[in-house]
Amino acid sequence: MNSALTASPICKPFSEGISVQNIPQGPVYPAGFAGYITLELLMPSRATELKYVRRVLDAHATRFLEESGMDFYHDQFFYKYTDEAIYFAEVGVSGAFRGEHWKSLSCTLHIYYKDLPGFGKPPLHESGNPIPTYRQSRLRFIQERTIAQSEIYEKLSNTTLAFDRNFWHVLDDESNIPEVISDMATVLREKGLPLVQRETYSRASMLEREVLAKQRAK
């Protein structure tokens, strides 16, 4: 496990049904991205995606905070504050990349460690709450839905989606959004937050790994 956490960015499944990425900085793009270029004309613009996500989250933010146990909402992010770290969940559009149900949502849980060298101070919201960006996260955990949604993916042309639980299907009429939001919040509360708060992912453990990695590099 130690070597995986100090290596290049990876995505590894855990028994809890959550994948983890060790990402020092910057976004990670999946292999084979070029193969989806032909879908570009079928996809909404990034501005359209952001407008949709923000509209959905603005309407359900209070419920999401209550059900997830997070402390603060801003833009696409829900934040949880502790003495040593800030955990923040990023909700985004997932379906468009696969050319199916572009309104479908994904949820990634990030860890920003306070005072960890190399990641800088997070910007402050006008409320005074720190709001680190995804580029400042030391680890990222991809959340997986627990609701089946078989009645949706069985009708999709891409049959591989039946095995991909990294996103929540949202119908075109958005009628199932309350169910999606509730499941996403529950996953964060019952699986995501308990996982990232383990000693394995504490700031002290991560600093120890940083030191060991530097020693090996010499």
JOMO-V106834 format. One record per residue. N is the residue number from 1. SS is DSSP state (@ for helix, = for strand, . for the rest). PHI is phi in whole degrees, -180 to 180 (none if undefined). D_CENTER is the distance of its C-alpha to the mean C-alpha in Angstrom with 2 decimals. Layout:
N_SS_PHI_D_CENTER ; N_SS_PHI_D_CENTER
This chain:
1_._none_20.94 ; 2_@_-61_22.04 ; 3_@_-66_22.73 ; 4_@_-67_19.36 ; 5_@_-77_17.66 ; 6_._-109_20.11 ; 7_._-91_20.16 ; 8_._-68_18.61 ; 9_._-52_14.93 ; 10_._-135_14.40 ; 11_=_-135_12.31 ; 12_=_-127_14.16 ; 13_=_-74_14.13 ; 14_._-113_15.02 ; 15_._-65_17.51 ; 16_._-75_15.30 ; 17_._81_13.61 ; 18_._-127_10.35 ; 19_=_-100_9.84 ; 20_=_-122_9.68 ; 21_=_-120_9.99 ; 22_=_-98_12.64 ; 23_._-128_12.41 ; 24_._-56_15.19 ; 25_._-159_14.71 ; 26_._81_13.80 ; 27_._-76_11.64 ; 28_._-119_12.19 ; 29_._-107_13.83 ; 30_._-66_14.58 ; 31_._-62_18.23 ; 32_._80_20.48 ; 33_@_-57_18.91 ; 34_@_-61_22.51 ; 35_@_-67_23.25 ; 36_@_-100_21.30 ; 37_@_-58_23.22 ; 38_@_-64_25.74 ; 39_@_-86_23.30 ; 40_@_-55_22.96 ; 41_@_-69_25.71 ; 42_@_-88_24.11 ; 43_._-91_20.86 ; 44_._-72_20.67 ; 45_._-70_20.51 ; 46_@_-60_17.47 ; 47_@_-63_19.28 ; 48_@_-67_19.64 ; 49_@_-61_15.99 ; 50_@_-63_15.16 ; 51_@_-61_18.18 ; 52_@_-65_17.17 ; 53_@_-60_13.66 ; 54_@_-64_15.36 ; 55_@_-63_18.26 ; 56_@_-64_16.43 ; 57_@_-69_14.46 ; 58_@_-59_17.70 ; 59_@_-75_19.59 ; 60_@_-121_17.53 ; 61_@_-60_16.20 ; 62_@_-61_18.98 ; 63_@_-64_18.49 ; 64_@_-62_14.74 ; 65_@_-61_15.64 ; 66_@_-65_18.50 ; 67_@_-82_16.91 ; 68_@_-92_13.77 ; 69_._86_15.78 ; 70_._-76_13.83 ; 71_._-103_16.40 ; 72_=_-152_15.82 ; 73_=_-121_14.40 ; 74_=_-153_14.63 ; 75_._58_13.89 ; 76_._-100_10.31 ; 77_=_-122_9.26 ; 78_=_-120_10.32 ; 79_=_-113_11.86 ; 80_=_-126_13.60 ; 81_=_-104_16.56 ; 82_._-133_18.56 ; 83_._-65_21.47 ; 84_._-107_19.89 ; 85_=_-153_16.22 ; 86_=_-119_13.80 ; 87_=_-98_10.55 ; 88_=_-140_8.22 ; 89_=_-98_5.48 ; 90_=_-105_4.71 ; 91_=_-104_6.28 ; 92_=_-142_7.92 ; 93_=_-82_10.79 ; 94_._-120_10.75 ; 95_@_-65_14.34 ; 96_@_-62_16.23 ; 97_@_-61_15.50 ; 98_@_-97_17.36 ; 99_._76_20.02 ; 100_._-132_19.67 ; 101_._45_18.70 ; 102_._-60_17.04 ; 103_._-81_15.98 ; 104_._-62_13.64 ; 105_=_-116_10.09 ; 106_=_-123_6.66 ; 107_=_-141_3.85 ; 108_=_-121_0.73 ; 109_=_-99_4.19 ; 110_=_-105_6.47 ; 111_=_-121_10.23 ; 112_=_-110_12.93 ; 113_=_-92_16.31 ; 114_._-68_19.26 ; 115_._64_22.15 ; 116_._-85_20.64 ; 117_._-57_22.68 ; 118_._96_21.41 ; 119_._-114_18.40 ; 120_._72_20.48 ; 121_._-88_20.56 ; 122_._-74_17.91 ; 123_._-66_19.35 ; 124_=_-107_20.68 ; 125_._-72_20.28 ; 126_._-60_23.73 ; 127_._-77_23.52 ; 128_._99_23.45 ; 129_._-76_19.96 ; 130_=_-70_18.15 ; 131_._-132_15.00 ; 132_._-60_13.60 ; 133_._-94_11.95 ; 134_@_-63_9.19 ; 135_@_-70_12.42 ; 136_@_-99_13.37 ; 137_._-83_10.72 ; 138_._-87_12.60 ; 139_=_-135_10.18 ; 140_=_-131_6.61 ; 141_=_-118_6.10 ; 142_=_-81_5.04 ; 143_._-84_6.36 ; 144_._-125_9.66 ; 145_._-69_11.97 ; 146_._-110_15.34 ; 147_._-76_17.48 ; 148_._-70_19.49 ; 149_._60_19.82 ; 150_@_-62_22.52 ; 151_@_-66_24.67 ; 152_@_-95_22.30 ; 153_@_-71_21.31 ; 154_._-67_24.92 ; 155_._-95_26.05 ; 156_._-84_23.85 ; 157_._-74_25.59 ; 158_._-90_22.92 ; 159_@_-69_23.63 ; 160_@_-66_20.96 ; 161_@_-66_18.38 ; 162_@_-64_20.04 ; 163_@_-105_18.51 ; 164_._-105_14.90 ; 165_._-103_12.92 ; 166_._-80_9.43 ; 167_=_-146_10.01 ; 168_=_-104_12.25 ; 169_._-68_15.55 ; 170_._-119_16.94 ; 171_._-67_20.68 ; 172_._-58_22.37 ; 173_._-86_24.11 ; 174_._64_20.94 ; 175_._-68_22.98 ; 176_._-101_20.35 ; 177_@_-59_17.71 ; 178_@_-56_18.85 ; 179_@_-66_18.32 ; 180_@_-63_14.81 ; 181_@_-62_13.87 ; 182_@_-64_15.77 ; 183_@_-67_14.26 ; 184_@_-62_10.60 ; 185_@_-65_12.02 ; 186_@_-66_14.14 ; 187_@_-61_11.62 ; 188_@_-62_9.99 ; 189_@_-68_13.64 ; 190_@_-92_15.19 ; 191_@_-124_12.97 ; 192_@_-63_9.87 ; 193_@_-65_11.99 ; 194_@_-59_15.08 ; 195_@_-69_13.64 ; 196_@_-71_12.47 ; 197_._-91_15.78 ; 198_._-69_17.91 ; 199_@_-59_20.54 ; 200_@_-55_19.19 ; 201_@_-109_16.35 ; 202_._-71_18.68 ; 203_@_-62_19.62 ; 204_@_-61_23.01 ; 205_@_-66_21.81 ; 206_@_-69_19.69 ; 207_@_-65_22.73 ; 208_@_-62_24.93 ; 209_@_-66_22.97 ; 210_@_-61_23.22 ; 211_@_-64_26.96 ; 212_@_-62_27.46 ; 213_@_-64_25.74 ; 214_@_-67_28.07 ; 215_@_-66_31.04 ; 216_@_-67_30.44 ; 217_@_-75_30.19 ; 218_._-75_33.66
